[in-house]
């Protein structure tokens, strides 16, 4: 047999949580066509992967790359981490179905300026993604706040029956055109006034279409338990699986409550499809929210439209320079972006290692001084938390980035290494793997990502993009069964250990 690409002697983690094994992988076109000891196979390109680990390409389930996959299709912050698929449209904000002419409502401004919102339908957005040929695949959610922006004159109230009907019609059309589900960002002021009735009507449409409902909870602080109850009830009403976005116990007064939150997650998952995503950092990042301004945590300002000269300083330092209170300084800075150091390490580790959590970066690619999670999330989980701290096994870490993610978002033939699957792959050197992005220097390439393959195309090699891009929009498929937790059975194959 002669194929396009042959990877020999790789230590393979297939994404499904089982032990590693050594094998060759043959790729023809976009798919894996053979797996095993391929003695009689030749190829146009042969890669010797002895001593290296081959995993499915990572799926970043929580991104805000909606417009970037079109405007900056090389997608280096994600490709350089081994990410081969991004899920966009999170936290209630999406680039479609939206057209804007005036100011961009918060937090939609995280995605770009008014001119970047030029996709009145999901079909138009899908066409633009495919035309740009990004280096990674794209699966897209429809944002609840984005839907509101198209039918409501103001956000500080519930939608009327007619407005809900209009939003639902737009959502149903988008789901029919291939969107994978809907997201909400109920903590943000432009969605906070949406009541249960509004959300139920929309999530019903998601469930009927076979999509997924993801939510940035209404409250991640003291009201977290009630917010989780609301999200589960909404998803259950709509018969849609639920993903709680970046599950956290935010605010110093809320630290230590991760066991209670995860117990609630477990209880809900016994009777409904419920998961969450998590990033491996103790700081969040978003627009500057007056509701989160406090002297209990460090708040770092990353950008400010009216006062760009004071960006990249703490809010406290800016307030002192201006002779103002923290709140007065924050009001003067808006609109602005901020990094909030509002989580505990112990809580974050519990969420990250929980079997129902997936890995998502929540990176903000349009921030001029982004949170390091944009460039470092996936290698940080593998190198720091799995290899060095042994918080979770390597196989489990990879499962949370691949097969589990593909199953929850209905991405058929992705997130696994097997014959017939798409050849989305990442080759890792586990000895040198390291995230190098920090809060002070956040835009920095990870080490140890040797090769990234997207749809059979080598897109990244030895620390550099190849210039060949093969990503596409992934339209909604039937939901898959969630990837199982490893049973520890290895079927006689060699297990992988860290050096």
N, C-alpha and C positions, 0 to 999 in steps of 0.2 A: 504494500500500500504506500502511495506517495501522497503527502499532504502539504498544506501551506506552511504549517508551523508545528514543530515537535519540541516539547519540553521534556528533557530526560532527567531521571534520577531525583526527582523532586520529593521532598517530604510533604505530603499532602494533608491538609485539613479541609475536609469537604464541605464544611459549614453546618453540618447537621448535628454536631456535638459529639460524635464518636471519636475514637482514638485516631491518631495520625498513621499514615502508612506511606511507603515509598513506591512510586510508580512513575511511568511515563505518561504524558498527556499529548494526544494528537488533535490538532485543530485544522479543520477545513472550512474555509469561509468564516462564518460567524459562530460556528458551534463546535463543541467538543465531539469528536467522532470515535475516539478510542481512548481507553484508559487501562493501564496495566503494564506488563513487561512487553514492550513492542519491539521485538527483535527484528522483524522483517519490514519495518516502517522507515521510509526516508522522507525528507522534507526540504522545502525551499530554504527554510531557516531553522536551524537546530540550536537549542539553548541548553547548555549543561547546567542543571540546577542542583548539582550535588552539594549538600551542606546548606541549602537554602530551603525555605518553607513556602509552599504555594497554597494560597487561600482563594476563595471566591472574592471578586472585587467587592469592596466595602460599599454598603448602601447607607448613605447619610439620610436618615428618615426625618430630620428636622433642619431645614435650611430656609434661607431667605434669598436664594439665588435666582428668583423668578425672572428678573430682567437681565441678570448677568450672564445667564446661559445664552442670551442673544447678543448682548453688547460686548461681552468679553468671553467668547466661546472657548478660548483655550482653558479656562477654569483651572488655572494652576494651583490655587490654594487647596482645591479638592483632589485633583489628579495626583499631586505630589504626596498625598497621604495614602494613596491606594484606593481612593473613592472612585467607583465607576458608575454610580447612580445617585442622583440627588432627588429628594422629595421636596418640592417647592410648594408655596401657598400656605404656610403654617401661620399660626397665631391669628387667624381671621383675616389675613392680608394676602392678596394675590394680585397678579398683574392682569388677570382677566376674570370675568367679562367686565372690563372697565375702560372708560374713556374719561379723561379729566381735562378741564380747561383752566381752572383756577388753582388755588392753593391745594396742596396734597394733604388730606386729613391724616392726623396722627393716629396710629403708627405706620400708615401706608407710606409715609415719607422714608421709611427704612429701605424701601425698594427702589427709590429714585425720585426724580422730579416729575412734574406733570407731563412733560413730553415723553416720558418712558411708559406712560399708561395709554397705550394706543391699540388695545386689543379688545374691541367691543364684544367679541365672542370667544369662547374657548377654542373654536375651530381656527380663528385667526391667530391666536397665540400658538396653537400647535403647529400651524403652518410656518410661523416665524421661527420656532425652535428648530424644526426640521431644516428650514432654509439656512440657518446659521451653522448647522452641523457642529454642535458643541463637542468637546472632548469626552463628555460624560453623558450618560442617559438621564432623562428627566421624566419623573412622574409628578403630576400636578394635582394639588387640592384646590378647591374654590374657597375663598375667604369670605366669611360671614360679614365682616366689616366692609369688604369690597362690594359685596352685594348691596349693603345698606347705602353705600356712597352713590349708587346709581338710581335709587328710587326715593330717597328721603331728603327733605330740605334741611333737616338738622338731626343730630344724633342723640340729643339729650332727652329722649322719650322713647317709648315702645313704638314699634312699627304698627301702622294701621292694618286692618284686614286686607285692604287693597294692596298695600305695600308688601305685606307678607306674600300675597298671591303673586305679585310681580317678581319678588325675589325667588320664590319657589319655581316659577316658570323658567327664569334664567338658570337656576341651579339644575333643574331637570334637563334642560337643553345641554348644559355643559357636561353633565354626567353621561348623557347619551353620546356626546362627542368624544368621550374617553377620559374625562377627569376621574381620579381615583377616589374622590370623596370630598368632604367639606371640613374646614377648620373654623374654630372660633377663638377669639381673644377677649373673653368677657371681662378680664381685669382692666382693659383699656377703656378710657372714658367714652370713646365713640362706639362701644358695644355694651358697656356696663348696664345701660338702661333696657337692654333687650330682656324681656321676661321669659319665663318657661314656655308660655304659649307660642311665642315667636320661634324659639329654638326647636320646640317639638315639631312644629309644622315643617321646618326645613330638614331636620334630621330624618323625619319620615320619608322624605324624597331620597335621602342618601341610602336608607335601608332598603327601600324598594328597588333601587338600582344596583344593589350589591356593593355599595361603596363603604368607606370607613369614615368615622367621625373622630376628629382629633380636636383637642381643646387646651388652650392656655386658660387654666381655671380662673373662675371669677375672683378667687382669693387664694394666694399662696402663703399667706401669713397666718394670723390667729384663726381665721375662718376657713382654713384648709379642709377640715373634715366635712363641713357643710357643703363646700364647693365640690368636693369629690362626690358626695351624695347626689348633688344636682347633676353632675356630669353623667354619672352612672344611670340615674333615672331617665335623663334625656335620651341617652343611647339605647337603653332598654325599651323605652316607648317607641323609638324609631326603628327598633330591631336592626341596629347597625353596631358593629364592633366599635369599641372605644379605645383610643390611645390618648392618655393624659400626657400633655407636652411638658417636657423638662420638669418632672415631678421633683419638688423640693420643699423644704421647710424654711421659708425665708423669714428674715428678721431675727435679731438676737433673742427676742422673747419666745421665739418658736423653735429654737435649736433643741435637739434631743427628741423631737417628736416623729422622726422617721419610722421607728418601729410601729407606732400607732397608724401612720399613713399606709405603710406597707401591709399591715394586718387588714386594713379596710380594702386595699387593693386585692388581697387574696380572697377576702370574703366575697367581693363583687365578682371575681373571676370564676367562682364556683358555679355561678348560674348565668354568666354572660361573658362574652369575649371582651376582656379588658387587659390592656397592657399600658406601658408608659415608655417614655424615652428619657435619657439622662445624658448630660455631658460631664466630663471628669474634672471639673473645676468648682471652686467654692465662691465664684463671683458670677453674677449675671450681667447682661448688657442689653440696653434698649434705648429708647428715647428717654430724656430726662423727665421723670414723673414726679410732680409735686407731692403726690401721695406717698412717695418713698423717701422723701427728704427727711433725714434724721441725723443726729450727731452720734448715734449708736454704732454706725458702720462707716467705713471709708467709701466715699463716692468720688470717682474719677471722671472728669469731663473730657470726652473724646472729641466733640465738635460743638460749635455754637454758630448758628447763622448770624445773629447780630453782633457777636463778640468772638470772632475766630482767633483773635490775638491771645485769648486767655485759655484756649483749649490745651489739653494735655497737662492739666493741673488738677489737684483735688478741689472739690467744691469748697471745702473749708479754707484752703489757701486763697481762693478767689474771693470768698466772702470777706476774709481778713484784709486783702488788698483794697477792696472797695468800701470797707467800713460798714458792711451790711450783715444782717442775719443770714443764716443758710437759706431760709425760704426766700428772702428778698433777692439774694444773689441768684438763686435758681430761677425765679420769675424773670429776672433781667436777661438771663442766658437763653431762654426759650425762643424758638425751638432749638433743642440741643440733644446730644447723646451722652450716655453715661455708662460706666461700669460700676456695679454695686457689689461690694464685698459683703454679701448678706447671708451666707450659708456656712454651716459647720462641716468640717472635713468628715467627721464621723457619720453624719447624716448622709452626706453625698456617697460615701463608700457603701453604705447599706443599700441605697437605691441602685447604684451601679451594679452591685453584685447580685441583686435580686433576680430570680429566674424570669420574671415577667417584664424586665426592662430591656430596652434596646438602646443602642448608642446613636445619638444625634448631636451634631455640633452646635446648632443654633447660631452659627457664625453670621456676622453682618458684613458682607463684602463691600458695601458702599461706605462704611465708616472709615474715615481717613486714618484713624488709629484704632484698629479693631481689637477686640478681645482675642487672646491667643488661641481660643478654641477654633477660630476660622481656619488656621493652618495646622493645628497640633492635636486635635481631638483623638483621632484613631490611633496614631502611634503612641500617644500618651497612655491610652487604655492598655495597649498590648505590652509596651515596654515598662512603664512605671508601675501600673497597678497589677498587671498579670506577672510579668517576668520578675520584676524587682521586689514588689511587696507581696506577691502571691495571694492577692485578694480574691482572684478568681483564676481558674485554669485557662490555659491558652485556648483549648477547644471551646470552652464556654464563652470566652471573650469574642472569638471569631463568630460563634453562633449568633451572638447579640448584634453583630454587624452585618450579617449576611442572610442566612436561611430564615431566621425568625423575622427579620425585617421584610424580606420578600413575601413571606406568608401573610403577614399582617396587612400588607398593602396590595396584595393580589398581583404580584409581579412574577408571572409564570416563567419557569426555566431560568430564573435568576437566583443568585445567592447560594448556589450549590456547585460542586464539581462532580459531574456525572456525565455519562454519554447522553447526548441530546440537549444538554444545557447550553445556553449561550456562553461563549468564551469571554466572560468578564472575569479577569484574574489579576491577582497581585502576587509578586514574588518578593519575599522578605528575607533579609539577613537579620536573624534574631539576635546575633551577637552585637551588632552595631545599631540596631533600631533605636531611635530616640526622637522625641519631639524637641525641637529647638526654639519654638515660639514662646516668648515670655510676655508679661504685661508691659515691659519697657520696650522690647523689640518683638512685636507680635507677628510681623510678616517675615517668616523664616522657614526655609525648607526643612522637612524632616530628614533624618538620616536613616539609611537602611532599607529604603524602598527601592529595590533593584529594577523592577519591571512592572508596568501596568498595562494590561491588555483590555481593550473595550471592543466588544463585538468582533473578536478575532484580530483586531488591529493593535499593534504595539504603539501605544500613545505616549509612553514615558519610559525612559531607560537611563539608568546610571545618573540620576539627579537632573535629567533634562527632558523637557517635552520633545517628542519626536517631530512635531509639526503635522502629524497625521491624526485627524479627528474622525471618530466613527460613532459618536453618540447620537441618540435620537429620542423623540418623545415616546414614552411607554404608555399606551392607553390601557384603561382599566380592563382587567380580566376577572374571571370568577375568583372569589376569595379562595385561598389555599388553606390547608390545615396548618396551624402554627407549628414551627419547627420544634421537635421534641427536645427535652433536656437530655443530656448524655446519660446513658445507662451504665457507661463504663465497660461495656462489652466491646472487645476489639477485633473479634473474628479472626484472630491469629495474625493480625497485621502488626507491624512495629509501631510502638507509641512514640510520640515526639516529646522530648524534654528540653528544657532550656539549658544552654551550656552554663 
